[in-house]
Every structure is written in structure tokens, then in C-alpha cells.
């Protein structure tokens, strides 16, 4: 009986400890959001936001990159933050077509969940974004990456603002930042069923994203 009572008490202590850690981690995460909002220089090419009911899903916008291929581009992405943060690393992906990373697919970085062995609780969410930007403008290759050139990247950059205007999450979370991002709401809407040059380009991007043979050829 005493042993059973001890086991129950032990289990309750473990549960309490896990809940306490989650509470501390969430508090730190919210402070990190506040830190970046108060000091944009911590991650000067990024904006962060989240829905109040799910702070563990971080929405970010990468913009104003000092690179010919991404000049003028605005790219929406998400970071899925583990409930055990900062003890476990996040995963990260882009949703806006950009030519450097595959759409909606997790990107391999040394400080994401692809490599938990390199993760440290001292790393903050904006450190992950700084690492992503560094890789984005380099020639590094790994999971989730694409082989492109500056000319093709620029084509994606020119269309990225119109893509963002049509994205529900972007407009919900970053609508107040349109002027800062250099986005005019009167930009033409991209119609995936359109056969014009703009519509065709975006349809081609979507087709390539869904066609496994294309990625096989590109990655060879």
C-alpha cells in the first residue's frame, strides 16, 4: 500500500513538474515575441506574429533582404514551436513561393528539429530566423532546399507581395505592416486559373510543387 501511494505521489510530481516547465517555457516564448516587437534590430529583416489561442505557432515574414535575387520580396513562413520549448527545437517552413526553399516543407537547419543534438535552450526564436536568412542567401544545400539562380529568384520576389495579399493568415496578422513591407493593397490579384503571364507563372510554380518528377530532376 505504501509503495502504491509513493508511486502515485511520484507520478503526480512528474506531471506537476512537466506542467510547470510548460508554463515557464510559454512565459519565455511570449517574452521573446515582446522583445522582438520592442527591438526590431534583434531580427531586422523579420516580422513575427501569432494567434492568441496558439502562441506555439509562430508566423513570420522575411523581407527587405540585401540580395539581388530576393530584392523587394516578402515571404510568409511558420515556425512550429514545441510545447517543451526551450528544451526542444522548432520546425520551420516557408509558404510563399521563393525559389530557394520548397513550399510548405520543413527546412533543415542545424538548430531545428532535424538536428536536436545541436539545440540549446539558450537559442531564441529570432536566432532561428537569422540562421534561416543566412542560409537563404547562400549556396548551401539540404532537405527542403531548391537549386535556383538569381534571375528565377527575382521572378518569385516580384510576385511575392501579390501572393501575400491573397493569404488569409498574412492579412489577419500583418495587415497593419503593409506600408512597412512596401505592399500596396491595390496590387492585381493573382488568379491561378488565369492564362495571362502572371497567372501562368504562378500556376507553373504550383504544378512544379506538386510534381515529384520535377523535384527529382531539380535535385539531381
C-alpha positions as CSV (number, residue, x, y, z in Angstrom):
1,X,0.0,0.0,0.0
2,X,2.8,2.4,1.0
3,X,4.6,1.6,-2.2
4,X,1.5,2.3,-4.3
5,X,1.0,5.6,-2.5
6,X,4.6,6.5,-3.2
7,X,4.2,5.7,-6.9
8,X,1.0,7.9,-7.1
9,X,2.9,10.8,-5.4
10,X,5.9,10.3,-7.7
11,X,3.6,10.4,-10.8
12,X,1.9,13.5,-9.6
13,X,5.2,15.2,-9.0
14,X,6.3,14.3,-12.6
15,X,3.1,15.7,-14.0
16,X,3.4,18.8,-11.9
17,X,7.0,19.3,-13.0
18,X,6.1,18.9,-16.7
19,X,3.2,21.4,-16.4
20,X,5.5,23.9,-14.5
21,X,8.1,23.6,-17.3
22,X,5.5,24.2,-20.0
23,X,4.3,27.3,-18.1
24,X,7.8,28.7,-17.8
25,X,8.5,27.9,-21.5
26,X,5.3,29.7,-22.6
27,X,6.2,32.7,-20.5
28,X,9.6,32.9,-22.1
29,X,8.2,32.5,-25.6
30,X,5.8,35.4,-25.0
31,X,8.6,37.5,-23.7
32,X,10.6,36.7,-26.9
33,X,7.7,37.9,-29.0
34,X,7.7,41.1,-27.0
35,X,11.5,41.5,-27.2
36,X,11.4,41.4,-31.0
37,X,8.4,43.8,-31.1
38,X,10.2,46.2,-28.8
39,X,13.6,46.0,-30.6
40,X,13.2,45.2,-34.3
41,X,17.0,45.3,-34.6
42,X,17.2,41.8,-33.0
43,X,16.0,40.4,-36.3
44,X,15.8,43.4,-38.7
45,X,14.5,41.5,-41.8
46,X,11.7,39.7,-40.0
47,X,8.3,40.4,-38.5
48,X,6.7,38.0,-36.0
49,X,3.1,37.4,-35.0
50,X,0.8,34.7,-33.7
51,X,-2.8,33.9,-32.9
52,X,-3.7,34.4,-29.2
53,X,-5.1,30.9,-29.0
54,X,-2.0,29.3,-30.4
55,X,1.3,31.1,-29.5
56,X,3.3,27.9,-30.3
57,X,2.7,28.5,-34.0
58,X,4.8,31.5,-34.9
59,X,4.0,33.3,-38.2
60,X,6.9,35.3,-39.6
61,X,7.6,37.5,-42.6
62,X,11.0,37.8,-44.2
63,X,11.5,41.0,-46.1
64,X,14.0,43.6,-47.4
65,X,16.8,41.1,-47.9
66,X,20.1,42.6,-49.2
67,X,20.4,40.1,-52.1
68,X,19.7,40.7,-55.8
69,X,17.6,37.5,-56.0
70,X,15.3,38.5,-53.2
71,X,15.2,42.2,-53.7
72,X,11.6,43.5,-52.9
73,X,10.4,40.1,-51.9
74,X,8.0,39.4,-49.0
75,X,7.9,35.8,-47.8
76,X,5.5,34.3,-45.2
77,X,6.5,31.3,-43.2
78,X,5.7,29.5,-40.0
79,X,7.6,28.1,-37.1
80,X,6.1,25.2,-35.1
81,X,7.4,25.6,-31.6
82,X,7.4,22.5,-29.3
83,X,5.3,22.7,-26.1
84,X,8.5,21.8,-24.3
85,X,10.3,24.9,-25.7
86,X,13.0,25.9,-25.0
87,X,14.1,22.3,-24.2
88,X,13.2,21.1,-27.8
89,X,13.9,22.8,-31.1
90,X,11.2,24.1,-33.5
91,X,10.4,23.2,-37.1
92,X,10.3,25.9,-39.8
93,X,9.0,26.3,-43.4
94,X,8.1,28.9,-46.0
95,X,4.6,29.2,-47.6
96,X,5.3,32.0,-50.1
97,X,6.9,30.7,-53.4
98,X,10.5,32.0,-53.2
99,X,12.7,29.7,-55.4
100,X,15.1,28.9,-52.6
101,X,13.1,26.6,-50.4
102,X,10.3,24.2,-51.3
103,X,6.8,25.5,-50.3
104,X,5.2,24.1,-47.2
105,X,8.0,21.7,-46.5
106,X,10.2,21.6,-43.3
107,X,13.6,23.2,-43.8
108,X,16.7,21.5,-42.4
109,X,18.8,23.8,-40.2
110,X,21.2,22.8,-37.5
111,X,19.0,24.5,-34.9
112,X,15.7,23.0,-36.0
113,X,14.1,19.6,-35.1
114,X,16.2,18.0,-37.9
115,X,19.2,18.2,-35.5
116,X,18.0,18.2,-31.9
117,X,21.6,17.2,-30.9
118,X,22.7,20.8,-31.7
119,X,19.9,22.5,-29.9
120,X,20.5,24.6,-26.8
121,X,17.8,26.2,-24.5
122,X,19.8,29.4,-24.9
123,X,18.7,29.7,-28.6
124,X,15.8,32.0,-29.2
125,X,13.2,32.1,-32.0
126,X,14.8,35.1,-33.7
127,X,18.1,33.2,-33.7
128,X,16.4,30.5,-35.8
129,X,15.2,33.2,-38.3
130,X,18.6,34.8,-38.5
131,X,20.1,31.4,-39.3
132,X,17.4,30.8,-41.9
133,X,18.1,34.1,-43.6
134,X,21.8,33.4,-43.7
135,X,21.2,30.0,-45.4
136,X,18.6,31.6,-47.7
137,X,21.1,33.9,-49.3
138,X,23.9,31.2,-49.5
139,X,24.5,28.3,-51.8
140,X,24.1,25.7,-49.1
141,X,22.0,22.6,-50.0
142,X,20.0,20.3,-47.7
143,X,16.5,19.0,-47.1
144,X,13.8,21.4,-48.3
145,X,16.2,23.4,-50.5
146,X,16.0,24.1,-54.2
147,X,18.6,24.8,-56.9
148,X,17.8,28.1,-58.5
149,X,19.6,31.2,-59.8
150,X,19.2,34.9,-59.0
151,X,17.1,35.6,-62.1
152,X,14.5,33.0,-61.2
153,X,14.6,34.0,-57.5
154,X,13.8,37.6,-58.6
155,X,10.8,36.4,-60.6
156,X,9.4,34.9,-57.4
157,X,10.3,38.1,-55.4
158,X,8.3,40.3,-57.8
159,X,5.2,38.1,-57.3
160,X,5.5,37.5,-53.6
161,X,3.6,40.6,-52.5
162,X,0.6,39.7,-54.5
163,X,0.7,36.2,-53.1
164,X,0.8,37.6,-49.6
165,X,-2.2,39.8,-50.2
166,X,-4.2,36.7,-51.0
167,X,-3.1,34.7,-48.0
168,X,-5.6,34.7,-45.1
169,X,-3.1,34.4,-42.3
170,X,-0.9,37.1,-43.7
171,X,-3.8,39.6,-43.9
172,X,-5.0,38.6,-40.5
173,X,-1.7,39.1,-38.7
174,X,0.3,41.5,-40.8
175,X,-2.2,43.8,-42.5
176,X,-1.0,46.8,-40.3
177,X,2.5,46.3,-41.7
178,X,1.7,46.7,-45.4
179,X,3.3,50.1,-45.7
180,X,6.4,48.9,-43.9
181,X,6.6,46.0,-46.3
182,X,6.1,48.2,-49.3
183,X,2.9,46.4,-50.3
184,X,0.0,48.3,-51.9
185,X,-3.4,46.8,-51.5
186,X,-4.4,47.7,-55.0
187,X,-1.9,45.3,-56.5
188,X,-3.5,43.0,-59.1
189,X,-4.9,39.8,-57.7
190,X,-3.2,36.6,-58.9
191,X,-5.7,34.2,-60.4
192,X,-4.4,30.6,-60.7
193,X,-6.9,29.9,-63.4
194,X,-5.8,32.9,-65.4
195,X,-3.8,32.2,-68.6
196,X,-2.0,35.6,-68.6
197,X,1.7,35.8,-67.9
198,X,1.3,36.3,-64.2
199,X,-1.3,33.7,-63.8
200,X,0.6,31.2,-65.8
201,X,3.9,31.8,-63.9
202,X,2.2,31.1,-60.5
203,X,0.3,28.1,-61.9
204,X,3.6,26.7,-63.1
205,X,5.1,27.2,-59.6
206,X,2.2,25.2,-58.1
207,X,2.4,22.5,-60.7
208,X,6.2,22.1,-60.0
209,X,5.5,21.9,-56.3
210,X,3.1,19.1,-56.8
211,X,5.0,17.2,-59.4
212,X,7.5,14.8,-57.8
213,X,9.3,14.2,-61.1
214,X,10.2,17.9,-61.3
215,X,11.8,17.9,-57.9
216,X,13.7,14.7,-58.8
217,X,15.2,16.4,-61.9
218,X,16.0,19.7,-60.0
219,X,17.7,17.9,-57.1
220,X,19.9,15.6,-59.2
